[in-house]
Amino acid sequence: MHGQGVNLTLAATAAFGLESMVELEVRELGYKDAAIDNGRVVFSADESGIARANLWLRCSDRVLLQAGTFPAATFDELFEGCRALPWAEWITRDGQFPVSGRSVKSRLHSVPDCQAIVKKAIVESLKSRYGLERFPETGATFHVEVSLLDDVATLTLDTSGQALHKRGYRKTQGPAPLKETLAAGMVKISRWRPGRPFLDPFCGSGTIPIEAALMGLNMAPGLGRSFAAEEWPAVPAACWASARDEAKDLAQQDRALDVAGSDRDEGAVREARRNAGLAGLGQNVRFDVRDVQDIWPGADFGCIVCNPPYGERLGDSREAAEVYEAMRGASQQFGTWSFFVITPHTSFEKVFRRRADRRRRLYNGNIPCTYYQFFGPLPPQRVTRA
Protein backbone atom coordinates (compact mmCIF):
# COMPACT_ATOMS: atom_id res chain seq x y z
CA MET A 1 0.00 0.00 0.00
CA HIS A 2 1.03 3.60 -0.49
CA GLY A 3 2.69 5.61 2.19
CA GLN A 4 1.98 9.30 2.63
CA GLY A 5 3.81 11.67 0.35
CA VAL A 6 3.55 9.55 -2.82
CA ASN A 7 2.96 11.64 -5.93
CA LEU A 8 -0.38 10.78 -7.56
CA THR A 9 -2.22 12.01 -10.62
CA LEU A 10 -5.75 13.14 -9.79
CA ALA A 11 -8.50 14.32 -12.12
CA ALA A 12 -11.41 16.53 -11.05
CA THR A 13 -14.22 16.06 -13.55
CA ALA A 14 -16.10 19.13 -14.73
CA ALA A 15 -19.42 19.70 -16.48
CA PHE A 16 -19.23 21.46 -19.84
CA GLY A 17 -18.58 25.17 -19.32
CA LEU A 18 -17.28 24.83 -15.76
CA GLU A 19 -13.79 23.50 -16.56
CA SER A 20 -12.04 26.82 -15.93
CA MET A 21 -13.83 27.24 -12.59
CA VAL A 22 -12.71 23.78 -11.46
CA GLU A 23 -9.15 24.56 -12.57
CA LEU A 24 -9.26 27.78 -10.54
CA GLU A 25 -10.52 25.88 -7.49
CA VAL A 26 -7.77 23.27 -7.76
CA ARG A 27 -5.13 26.00 -8.00
CA GLU A 28 -6.66 27.78 -5.00
CA LEU A 29 -6.10 24.54 -3.05
CA GLY A 30 -2.40 24.90 -3.84
CA TYR A 31 -2.03 22.44 -6.74
CA LYS A 32 -0.37 24.76 -9.23
CA ASP A 33 0.17 22.23 -12.05
CA ALA A 34 -3.60 21.94 -12.64
CA ALA A 35 -4.47 21.73 -16.34
CA ILE A 36 -7.74 21.22 -18.24
CA ASP A 37 -7.81 18.02 -20.30
CA ASN A 38 -10.96 16.70 -22.00
CA GLY A 39 -13.51 17.79 -19.43
CA ARG A 40 -11.24 17.09 -16.49
CA VAL A 41 -8.74 19.11 -14.50
CA VAL A 42 -5.64 16.98 -14.01
CA PHE A 43 -3.21 17.74 -11.18
CA SER A 44 -0.54 16.15 -8.99
CA ALA A 45 -1.01 15.55 -5.28
CA ASP A 46 -0.27 13.07 -2.52
CA GLU A 47 -2.92 11.08 -0.64
CA SER A 48 -3.94 14.16 1.35
CA GLY A 49 -4.95 15.74 -1.95
CA ILE A 50 -7.66 13.09 -2.38
CA ALA A 51 -9.25 14.16 0.90
CA ARG A 52 -8.79 17.91 0.38
CA ALA A 53 -10.11 17.91 -3.19
CA ASN A 54 -13.22 15.93 -2.23
CA LEU A 55 -13.95 18.22 0.72
CA TRP A 56 -13.33 21.54 -1.01
CA LEU A 57 -14.16 21.39 -4.72
CA ARG A 58 -17.47 23.18 -5.21
CA CYS A 59 -17.85 22.93 -8.99
CA SER A 60 -16.40 19.49 -9.75
CA ASP A 61 -18.53 16.34 -10.11
CA ARG A 62 -15.96 13.77 -8.97
CA VAL A 63 -12.32 13.34 -7.98
CA LEU A 64 -10.70 10.46 -9.84
CA LEU A 65 -7.37 8.76 -9.19
CA GLN A 66 -5.59 8.09 -12.47
CA ALA A 67 -4.23 4.53 -12.36
CA GLY A 68 -2.59 4.69 -15.78
CA THR A 69 -2.85 5.70 -19.41
CA PHE A 70 -1.55 3.88 -22.50
CA PRO A 71 -2.26 3.33 -26.24
CA ALA A 72 -4.97 0.73 -26.82
CA ALA A 73 -6.05 0.23 -30.42
CA THR A 74 -6.71 -3.51 -29.91
CA PHE A 75 -8.28 -5.63 -27.19
CA ASP A 76 -4.90 -7.27 -26.54
CA GLU A 77 -3.29 -3.86 -25.96
CA LEU A 78 -6.13 -2.91 -23.61
CA PHE A 79 -5.81 -6.17 -21.66
CA GLU A 80 -2.01 -6.13 -21.34
CA GLY A 81 -1.83 -2.42 -20.53
CA CYS A 82 -4.47 -2.77 -17.85
CA ARG A 83 -2.99 -5.92 -16.32
CA ALA A 84 0.40 -4.21 -15.99
CA LEU A 85 -0.98 -1.49 -13.70
CA PRO A 86 -0.39 -1.87 -9.92
CA TRP A 87 -4.02 -2.48 -8.95
CA ALA A 88 -3.12 -4.20 -5.68
CA GLU A 89 -1.65 -0.95 -4.39
CA TRP A 90 -5.24 0.28 -4.15
CA ILE A 91 -7.76 -2.57 -4.39
CA THR A 92 -7.92 -4.82 -1.31
CA ARG A 93 -8.29 -8.59 -1.54
CA ASP A 94 -11.99 -8.33 -0.62
CA GLY A 95 -12.60 -5.07 -2.53
CA GLN A 96 -15.50 -4.56 -4.91
CA PHE A 97 -14.28 -3.27 -8.27
CA PRO A 98 -17.15 -2.63 -10.72
CA VAL A 99 -16.03 -1.31 -14.11
CA SER A 100 -17.75 1.34 -16.22
CA GLY A 101 -16.55 2.72 -19.53
CA ARG A 102 -16.86 5.08 -22.43
CA SER A 103 -15.30 5.31 -25.87
CA VAL A 104 -14.90 8.32 -28.15
CA LYS A 105 -13.16 8.31 -31.55
CA SER A 106 -11.55 4.94 -30.84
CA ARG A 107 -11.38 1.64 -32.69
CA LEU A 108 -12.44 -0.13 -29.50
CA HIS A 109 -15.96 1.27 -29.64
CA SER A 110 -17.84 -1.54 -27.87
CA VAL A 111 -17.97 -0.28 -24.30
CA PRO A 112 -19.36 -3.54 -22.77
CA ASP A 113 -16.50 -5.51 -24.34
CA CYS A 114 -13.93 -3.00 -23.04
CA GLN A 115 -15.42 -3.19 -19.54
CA ALA A 116 -15.26 -6.99 -19.56
CA ILE A 117 -11.63 -6.99 -20.71
CA VAL A 118 -10.61 -4.45 -18.06
CA LYS A 119 -12.38 -6.47 -15.36
CA LYS A 120 -10.58 -9.64 -16.46
CA ALA A 121 -7.21 -7.83 -16.60
CA ILE A 122 -7.62 -6.46 -13.07
CA VAL A 123 -8.53 -9.94 -11.79
CA GLU A 124 -5.38 -11.37 -13.39
CA SER A 125 -3.28 -8.57 -11.86
CA LEU A 126 -4.75 -9.13 -8.39
CA LYS A 127 -4.34 -12.91 -8.64
CA SER A 128 -0.58 -12.54 -8.88
CA ARG A 129 -0.53 -10.35 -5.76
CA TYR A 130 -3.05 -12.08 -3.51
CA GLY A 131 -2.79 -15.69 -4.71
CA LEU A 132 -6.56 -16.00 -5.03
CA GLU A 133 -8.52 -17.58 -7.88
CA ARG A 134 -11.78 -15.88 -6.96
CA PHE A 135 -12.39 -12.56 -5.28
CA PRO A 136 -15.32 -12.19 -2.86
CA GLU A 137 -15.89 -8.47 -3.61
CA THR A 138 -17.58 -7.90 -0.25
CA GLY A 139 -15.39 -5.06 1.05
CA ALA A 140 -14.85 -1.41 0.15
CA THR A 141 -15.81 -0.18 -3.34
CA PHE A 142 -13.16 0.77 -5.90
CA HIS A 143 -15.12 1.95 -8.92
CA VAL A 144 -12.96 1.64 -12.05
CA GLU A 145 -13.59 3.57 -15.26
CA VAL A 146 -11.97 2.84 -18.61
CA SER A 147 -12.07 5.89 -20.87
CA LEU A 148 -10.98 5.51 -24.50
CA LEU A 149 -10.22 8.61 -26.55
CA ASP A 150 -8.38 8.54 -29.87
CA ASP A 151 -7.19 4.97 -29.18
CA VAL A 152 -5.67 5.93 -25.82
CA ALA A 153 -7.00 4.24 -22.68
CA THR A 154 -7.14 6.03 -19.33
CA LEU A 155 -7.94 3.94 -16.25
CA THR A 156 -9.22 5.71 -13.15
CA LEU A 157 -10.58 4.92 -9.69
CA ASP A 158 -13.45 7.03 -8.34
CA THR A 159 -12.46 8.42 -4.93
CA SER A 160 -15.74 10.30 -4.39
CA GLY A 161 -18.45 7.65 -4.42
CA GLN A 162 -21.65 9.68 -4.62
CA ALA A 163 -21.25 12.65 -6.97
CA LEU A 164 -19.90 15.77 -5.28
CA HIS A 165 -23.07 17.80 -5.87
CA LYS A 166 -24.68 15.68 -3.14
CA ARG A 167 -23.57 17.88 -0.25
CA GLY A 168 -26.08 16.39 2.17
CA TYR A 169 -28.16 19.49 2.94
CA ARG A 170 -30.86 19.00 0.30
CA LYS A 171 -33.07 16.12 1.46
CA THR A 172 -35.86 16.89 -0.99
CA GLN A 173 -35.91 18.94 -4.17
CA GLY A 174 -38.37 20.84 -6.29
CA PRO A 175 -39.60 19.97 -9.81
CA ALA A 176 -36.62 21.61 -11.58
CA PRO A 177 -33.59 21.15 -9.31
CA LEU A 178 -30.34 22.92 -10.07
CA LYS A 179 -27.26 20.87 -9.17
CA GLU A 180 -25.25 22.31 -6.31
CA THR A 181 -22.09 22.14 -8.44
CA LEU A 182 -23.69 24.23 -11.20
CA ALA A 183 -25.06 26.72 -8.65
CA ALA A 184 -21.59 27.07 -7.13
CA GLY A 185 -20.10 27.54 -10.59
CA MET A 186 -22.59 30.31 -11.37
CA VAL A 187 -21.68 32.11 -8.14
CA LYS A 188 -17.97 31.69 -8.80
CA ILE A 189 -18.28 33.03 -12.35
CA SER A 190 -20.11 36.08 -10.98
CA ARG A 191 -17.02 37.00 -8.91
CA TRP A 192 -19.33 37.87 -6.01
CA ARG A 193 -17.48 38.43 -2.75
CA PRO A 194 -18.61 38.81 0.88
CA GLY A 195 -19.28 42.46 1.60
CA ARG A 196 -21.55 42.77 -1.44
CA PRO A 197 -25.28 42.00 -1.27
CA PHE A 198 -26.42 38.81 -3.01
CA LEU A 199 -29.93 37.92 -4.15
CA ASP A 200 -31.65 35.10 -6.02
CA PRO A 201 -35.25 36.19 -6.77
CA PHE A 202 -36.20 32.70 -8.05
CA CYS A 203 -34.59 30.75 -5.22
CA GLY A 204 -36.75 27.60 -5.31
CA SER A 205 -35.26 25.24 -2.72
CA GLY A 206 -32.45 27.71 -2.04
CA THR A 207 -29.50 26.09 -3.78
CA ILE A 208 -27.88 29.23 -5.27
CA PRO A 209 -28.00 31.39 -2.08
CA ILE A 210 -26.86 28.42 0.04
CA GLU A 211 -23.87 27.81 -2.23
CA ALA A 212 -23.06 31.54 -2.13
CA ALA A 213 -23.16 31.54 1.66
CA LEU A 214 -20.97 28.43 1.90
CA MET A 215 -18.48 30.21 -0.35
CA GLY A 216 -18.75 33.48 1.55
CA LEU A 217 -18.07 31.78 4.89
CA ASN A 218 -15.28 29.64 3.40
CA MET A 219 -17.09 26.48 4.47
CA ALA A 220 -15.95 23.29 2.71
CA PRO A 221 -19.02 21.96 0.84
CA GLY A 222 -18.15 18.30 1.48
CA LEU A 223 -17.70 18.55 5.23
CA GLY A 224 -21.11 17.02 5.97
CA ARG A 225 -20.73 13.83 3.92
CA SER A 226 -18.49 10.80 3.40
CA PHE A 227 -16.48 9.61 0.38
CA ALA A 228 -15.61 6.25 -1.17
CA ALA A 229 -11.87 6.60 -0.56
CA GLU A 230 -12.42 6.97 3.20
CA GLU A 231 -12.74 3.16 3.20
CA TRP A 232 -9.50 2.62 1.24
CA PRO A 233 -6.54 1.43 3.36
CA ALA A 234 -4.19 3.10 0.88
CA VAL A 235 -5.52 6.53 1.90
CA PRO A 236 -4.65 6.83 5.62
CA ALA A 237 -7.40 7.87 8.00
CA ALA A 238 -5.03 10.60 9.19
CA CYS A 239 -5.34 12.28 5.77
CA TRP A 240 -9.07 12.60 6.17
CA ALA A 241 -8.85 13.72 9.80
CA SER A 242 -6.26 16.37 8.91
CA ALA A 243 -8.28 17.63 5.93
CA ARG A 244 -11.45 17.89 8.01
CA ASP A 245 -9.61 19.71 10.80
CA GLU A 246 -8.17 22.12 8.23
CA ALA A 247 -11.65 22.76 6.80
CA LYS A 248 -13.10 23.48 10.24
CA ASP A 249 -10.22 25.82 11.09
CA LEU A 250 -10.59 27.78 7.83
CA ALA A 251 -14.36 28.31 8.10
CA GLN A 252 -15.36 31.90 8.93
CA GLN A 253 -18.86 31.36 10.22
CA ASP A 254 -18.88 34.61 12.19
CA ARG A 255 -18.39 36.68 9.02
CA ALA A 256 -21.31 39.01 8.28
CA LEU A 257 -23.10 38.19 5.00
CA ASP A 258 -25.91 39.84 3.08
CA VAL A 259 -27.21 36.79 1.17
CA ALA A 260 -30.90 36.40 0.39
CA GLY A 261 -33.32 34.41 -1.72
CA SER A 262 -36.96 34.95 -2.58
CA ASP A 263 -39.67 33.10 -4.46
CA ARG A 264 -43.38 33.52 -4.94
CA ASP A 265 -43.93 29.86 -3.96
CA GLU A 266 -44.40 29.68 -0.20
CA GLY A 267 -43.65 25.94 -0.13
CA ALA A 268 -40.35 26.45 -1.97
CA VAL A 269 -39.29 29.14 0.50
CA ARG A 270 -40.15 26.85 3.39
CA GLU A 271 -37.97 24.15 1.81
CA ALA A 272 -35.14 26.65 1.21
CA ARG A 273 -35.14 27.61 4.89
CA ARG A 274 -35.03 23.94 5.86
CA ASN A 275 -32.12 23.27 3.51
CA ALA A 276 -30.20 26.28 4.82
CA GLY A 277 -30.65 24.96 8.34
CA LEU A 278 -29.33 21.53 7.32
CA ALA A 279 -26.32 23.25 5.75
CA GLY A 280 -25.59 25.05 9.03
CA LEU A 281 -26.61 28.39 7.52
CA GLY A 282 -29.90 29.06 9.25
CA GLN A 283 -28.62 32.40 10.56
CA ASN A 284 -26.65 33.37 7.44
CA VAL A 285 -29.20 33.38 4.60
CA ARG A 286 -32.59 35.12 4.45
CA PHE A 287 -35.49 33.68 2.46
CA ASP A 288 -38.73 35.55 1.77
CA VAL A 289 -41.96 34.87 -0.10
CA ARG A 290 -41.97 37.54 -2.81
CA ASP A 291 -42.73 37.87 -6.50
CA VAL A 292 -39.87 39.05 -8.70
CA GLN A 293 -41.66 42.30 -9.53
CA ASP A 294 -41.71 43.15 -5.82
CA ILE A 295 -37.99 42.82 -5.12
CA TRP A 296 -35.91 45.85 -4.22
CA PRO A 297 -32.24 46.50 -3.37
CA GLY A 298 -31.40 46.97 0.28
CA ALA A 299 -27.95 48.26 -0.66
CA ASP A 300 -25.85 49.13 -3.71
CA PHE A 301 -23.31 47.18 -5.78
CA GLY A 302 -24.89 43.77 -5.28
CA CYS A 303 -25.21 40.64 -7.43
CA ILE A 304 -28.34 38.90 -8.62
CA VAL A 305 -27.63 35.29 -9.63
CA CYS A 306 -30.66 33.30 -10.72
CA ASN A 307 -32.24 30.43 -12.62
CA PRO A 308 -35.67 31.74 -13.71
CA PRO A 309 -38.49 29.28 -14.49
CA TYR A 310 -38.39 28.04 -18.08
CA GLY A 311 -42.07 27.52 -18.74
CA GLU A 312 -43.83 24.19 -19.28
CA ARG A 313 -42.18 23.51 -22.64
CA LEU A 314 -38.96 24.95 -23.99
CA GLY A 315 -40.69 25.49 -27.34
CA ASP A 316 -43.37 27.68 -25.75
CA SER A 317 -41.56 30.70 -24.30
CA ARG A 318 -44.57 32.86 -23.49
CA GLU A 319 -44.53 32.12 -19.76
CA ALA A 320 -40.76 32.61 -19.61
CA ALA A 321 -41.04 35.89 -21.52
CA GLU A 322 -43.54 37.18 -18.95
CA VAL A 323 -41.08 36.35 -16.18
CA TYR A 324 -38.23 38.07 -18.03
CA GLU A 325 -40.40 41.17 -18.57
CA ALA A 326 -41.08 41.28 -14.83
CA MET A 327 -37.34 40.90 -14.20
CA ARG A 328 -36.61 43.77 -16.55
CA GLY A 329 -39.08 46.01 -14.75
CA ALA A 330 -37.64 45.14 -11.35
CA SER A 331 -34.08 45.63 -12.58
CA GLN A 332 -34.67 49.36 -13.07
CA GLN A 333 -34.29 49.76 -9.31
CA PHE A 334 -30.97 47.89 -9.26
CA GLY A 335 -28.83 50.41 -11.14
CA THR A 336 -25.52 49.51 -9.49
CA TRP A 337 -26.11 45.76 -9.40
CA SER A 338 -24.73 43.00 -11.62
CA PHE A 339 -27.11 40.39 -13.06
CA PHE A 340 -26.28 36.76 -13.87
CA VAL A 341 -29.04 34.69 -15.46
CA ILE A 342 -29.02 31.09 -16.74
CA THR A 343 -31.70 30.18 -19.27
CA PRO A 344 -32.19 27.99 -22.36
CA HIS A 345 -34.17 30.74 -24.10
CA THR A 346 -32.12 32.43 -26.81
CA SER A 347 -34.45 35.45 -26.82
CA PHE A 348 -33.61 36.46 -23.26
CA GLU A 349 -31.54 39.53 -24.18
CA LYS A 350 -34.27 40.74 -26.51
CA VAL A 351 -36.95 40.51 -23.83
CA PHE A 352 -34.64 41.87 -21.13
CA ARG A 353 -33.77 44.72 -23.55
CA ARG A 354 -30.12 44.65 -22.69
CA ARG A 355 -27.14 43.07 -24.35
CA ALA A 356 -25.07 40.84 -22.07
CA ASP A 357 -21.47 41.85 -21.37
CA ARG A 358 -20.47 38.20 -21.48
CA ARG A 359 -22.08 34.83 -22.19
CA ARG A 360 -21.07 31.32 -21.25
CA ARG A 361 -22.49 28.05 -22.53
CA LEU A 362 -23.58 25.80 -19.64
CA TYR A 363 -25.79 22.75 -19.22
CA ASN A 364 -28.52 22.52 -16.61
CA GLY A 365 -28.77 18.73 -16.54
CA ASN A 366 -29.20 17.84 -20.22
CA ILE A 367 -30.62 21.24 -21.17
CA PRO A 368 -28.21 23.49 -23.11
CA CYS A 369 -28.32 26.98 -21.59
CA THR A 370 -26.60 30.32 -21.82
CA TYR A 371 -25.34 32.08 -18.71
CA TYR A 372 -25.91 35.79 -19.41
CA GLN A 373 -23.69 38.18 -17.49
CA PHE A 374 -24.58 41.86 -17.10
CA PHE A 375 -21.93 43.77 -15.21
CA GLY A 376 -22.75 46.68 -12.96
CA PRO A 377 -20.14 49.13 -11.63
CA LEU A 378 -17.67 47.81 -9.10
CA PRO A 379 -17.99 49.03 -5.52
CA PRO A 380 -15.74 52.00 -4.73
CA GLN A 381 -12.41 51.07 -3.16
CA ARG A 382 -12.22 51.77 0.53
CA VAL A 383 -9.43 54.15 1.44
CA THR A 384 -7.50 53.16 4.53
CA ARG A 385 -5.89 55.97 6.46
CA ALA A 386 -2.33 55.61 7.74
Residue pairs with C-beta under 8 A, 6 or more apart in sequence:
1 89
1 233
1 234
2 47
2 89
2 90
2 234
2 235
4 46
4 47
4 48
4 236
4 238
4 239
5 46
5 47
6 46
6 47
7 44
7 45
7 46
8 44
8 45
8 46
8 47
8 49
8 50
8 65
8 66
9 42
9 43
9 44
9 65
9 66
10 42
10 43
10 44
10 45
10 49
10 50
10 53
10 63
10 64
10 65
10 66
10 159
11 37
11 40
11 41
11 42
11 43
11 63
11 64
11 65
11 66
11 156
12 22
12 25
12 26
12 40
12 41
12 43
12 53
12 57
12 60
12 62
12 63
12 64
13 39
13 40
13 60
13 61
13 62
13 63
13 64
14 21
14 22
14 36
14 39
14 40
14 41
14 59
14 60
14 61
15 59
15 61
15 179
15 181
15 182
15 185
15 362
15 363
16 39
16 361
16 362
16 363
17 185
17 360
17 361
17 362
17 363
17 371
18 59
18 181
18 182
18 185
18 362
19 36
19 39
19 41
20 36
21 59
21 185
21 188
21 189
22 41
22 57
22 59
22 60
23 34
23 35
23 36
23 41
24 188
25 56
25 57
25 58
25 59
25 60
25 188
26 34
26 41
26 43
26 53
26 57
27 34
29 49
29 52
29 53
29 56
29 57
31 43
31 44
31 45
31 49
33 43
33 44
34 41
34 42
34 43
35 41
35 42
35 43
36 42
38 149
40 64
41 60
42 66
43 49
45 52
45 53
47 234
47 235
47 236
47 239
48 239
48 242
48 243
50 63
50 65
50 159
50 229
50 235
50 239
51 227
51 229
51 235
51 239
51 240
51 242
51 243
51 244
52 243
52 246
53 60
53 63
54 63
54 159
54 160
54 164
54 222
54 227
54 229
55 220
55 221
55 222
55 223
55 243
55 244
55 247
56 220
56 221
56 222
56 247
57 63
57 164
57 221
57 222
58 180
58 181
58 184
58 185
58 188
58 211
58 214
58 215
58 221
59 181
59 182
59 184
59 185
59 188
60 164
60 181
61 163
61 164
61 165
61 181
62 158
62 159
62 160
62 163
62 164
63 158
63 159
63 160
63 164
64 145
64 156
64 157
64 158
64 159
64 160
65 90
65 156
65 157
65 158
65 159
65 229
66 154
66 155
66 156
67 85
67 86
67 87
67 90
67 144
67 155
67 156
67 157
68 81
68 82
68 84
68 85
68 154
68 155
69 152
69 153
69 154
69 155
70 77
70 81
70 152
70 153
71 77
71 81
71 151
71 152
71 153
72 78
72 81
72 106
72 108
72 148
72 151
72 152
72 153
73 106
73 107
73 108
73 151
74 107
74 108
75 108
75 113
75 114
75 117
78 108
78 114
78 117
78 118
78 121
78 146
78 153
79 117
79 120
79 121
80 121
81 153
82 117
82 118
82 121
82 122
82 125
82 146
82 153
82 155
83 121
83 122
83 124
83 125
84 125
85 125
85 155
86 125
87 97
87 122
87 125
87 126
87 129
88 125
88 126
88 129
88 130
89 234
90 142
90 157
90 232
90 234
91 97
91 122
91 126
91 142
92 139
92 140
92 142
92 232
92 233
93 126
93 130
93 132
93 135
93 139
94 135
94 136
94 137
94 138
94 139
95 135
95 137
95 139
95 140
95 141
95 142
96 137
96 138
96 139
96 140
96 141
96 142
97 119
97 122
97 137
97 141
97 142
97 143
97 144
98 141
98 143
98 144
99 115
99 116
99 118
99 119
99 122
99 144
99 145
99 146
100 115
100 143
100 144
100 145
100 146
101 111
101 112
101 114
101 115
101 118
101 145
101 146
101 147
101 148
102 111
102 145
102 146
102 147
102 148
103 109
103 110
103 111
103 114
103 147
103 148
103 149
104 148
104 149
104 150
105 149
105 150
105 151
106 148
106 149
106 150
106 151
106 152
107 151
108 114
108 148
108 151
108 153
114 146
114 148
115 146
118 144
118 146
118 155
119 144
122 144
123 135
126 132
126 135
127 133
139 231
140 228
140 231
140 232
141 161
141 228
141 231
142 157
142 228
142 232
143 157
143 158
143 161
143 228
144 155
144 156
144 157
144 158
145 155
145 156
145 157
145 158
146 153
146 154
146 155
147 153
147 154
147 155
147 156
148 154
158 228
159 227
159 228
159 229
159 232
159 235
160 227
160 228
160 229
161 226
161 227
161 228
161 229
162 225
163 181
164 181
164 221
164 222
165 179
165 180
165 181
165 182
166 180
166 225
167 180
167 221
167 222
167 224
167 225
167 279
168 224
168 225
168 278
169 210
169 224
169 275
169 276
169 278
169 279
170 177
170 180
170 205
170 207
170 275
170 278
171 274
171 275
171 278
172 205
172 271
173 205
174 204
174 205
174 268
174 271
176 204
176 309
176 310
177 204
177 205
177 207
178 204
178 207
178 208
178 307
178 364
179 207
179 364
179 365
180 207
180 210
180 211
180 221
182 362
182 364
183 207
183 208
183 210
183 211
183 307
184 211
184 214
184 215
184 221
185 362
186 208
186 305
186 307
186 340
186 342
186 362
186 371
187 208
187 211
187 212
187 215
187 305
188 215
189 340
189 360
189 371
189 373
190 303
190 305
190 338
190 340
190 373
192 198
192 212
192 303
192 305
193 216
194 216
194 217
194 255
194 256
194 257
195 379
196 258
196 301
196 302
196 303
196 379
197 258
197 259
197 260
197 297
197 298
197 299
197 301
197 302
197 303
197 337
198 209
198 212
198 216
198 257
198 258
198 259
198 260
198 302
198 303
198 304
198 305
199 209
199 260
199 261
199 262
199 295
199 302
199 303
199 304
199 305
200 208
200 209
200 212
200 260
200 261
200 262
200 304
200 305
200 306
200 307
201 261
201 262
201 263
201 290
201 292
201 295
201 304
201 306
201 327
201 330
202 263
202 292
202 306
202 307
202 308
202 309
202 323
203 209
203 261
203 262
203 263
203 268
203 269
203 272
203 287
203 306
204 263
204 265
204 268
204 271
204 272
204 307
205 268
205 271
205 272
205 275
206 261
206 271
206 272
206 273
206 275
206 276
206 285
206 287
207 275
208 261
208 305
208 306
208 307
209 259
209 260
209 261
209 272
209 276
209 285
209 287
210 272
210 275
210 276
210 279
210 281
210 285
211 221
212 259
212 305
213 219
213 257
213 259
213 276
213 279
213 281
213 284
213 285
214 221
214 279
214 281
216 255
216 257
216 259
216 284
217 251
217 252
217 253
217 255
217 257
217 281
217 284
218 250
218 251
218 252
218 255
219 247
219 251
219 253
219 280
220 247
220 250
220 251
223 244
223 247
223 248
224 279
224 280
229 235
230 237
230 240
253 280
253 284
257 284
257 285
258 298
258 299
258 302
259 284
259 285
259 286
260 285
260 286
260 287
260 288
261 269
261 272
261 285
261 286
261 287
261 288
262 269
262 287
262 288
262 289
262 290
262 292
262 295
263 269
263 272
263 287
263 289
263 290
264 289
264 290
264 291
264 292
265 289
266 289
269 287
269 288
269 289
272 287
273 282
273 287
276 282
276 284
276 285
276 287
291 326
292 308
292 323
292 326
292 327
292 330
293 326
293 329
293 330
294 330
295 330
296 330
296 333
297 333
297 334
297 336
297 337
300 336
300 337
300 379
301 336
301 337
301 376
301 377
301 378
301 379
302 334
302 336
302 337
302 338
303 337
303 338
303 339
303 340
304 334
304 337
304 338
304 339
304 340
304 341
305 340
306 340
306 341
306 342
307 341
307 342
307 343
307 364
308 320
308 323
308 324
308 327
308 341
308 343
309 319
309 320
309 323
310 320
310 343
310 344
310 345
310 367
311 317
311 318
311 319
311 320
312 319
314 344
314 345
314 367
317 345
317 347
320 343
320 345
321 345
321 347
321 351
324 343
324 345
324 348
324 351
324 352
325 351
327 341
327 352
328 351
328 352
328 353
328 354
331 337
331 339
331 352
334 376
335 376
336 376
336 377
337 376
338 373
338 374
338 375
338 376
339 372
339 373
339 374
339 376
340 371
340 372
340 373
340 374
341 348
341 352
341 371
341 372
341 374
342 362
342 364
342 369
342 370
342 371
342 372
343 369
343 370
343 372
344 364
344 367
344 368
344 369
344 370
346 370
348 370
348 372
349 355
349 356
349 372
352 372
354 374
356 372
356 373
356 374
357 373
357 374
357 375
358 373
358 375
359 370
359 371
359 372
359 373
360 370
360 371
360 373
361 368
361 369
361 370
361 371
362 369
362 370
362 371
363 369
